[in-house]
Amino acid sequence: MSTAYMVKFARVTGLRQYLQQIRAMFVKLVLHAWRNVAMTLTQILTPVFFGCIACILIWTLPMASDLPPLYLNLSQYRGHVVVPYLSAQNSSAQIQRLADGYRDVIVAQVTTCSTAGN
């Protein structure tokens, strides 16, 4: 027991001390929340807001299964397609045709670029 100003105080220990500390923390939390209502509402409503935004985005954005199938064809190249390949039979003639095909493509591109610039 300690005395201060002619009042006797008993030290609280054990389970009663822990319960008193928990009650004090809860009271402090309530007083702080009551004094700072705007901050408390902000902390409560911000996760709710972003959760709603996430749900809306998930429901509205197209999924991979909703996309149309991708058709792979060479029609976008307007019929001017050279597919390079090499086989063991007549490889020198095929290499020459491949080189000629590349030369024709480059000449056509240079001609197109020079006429577009004028």
Secondary structure, DSSP 8 states (H G I E B T S, - for coil): -EEETTEEE----THHHHHHHHHHHHHHHHHHHHH-HHHHHHHHHHHHHHHHHHHHHHHHS--GGGS------SGGGTT--------STTHHHHHHHHHHHHHHHHHHHHHHHHHHH-
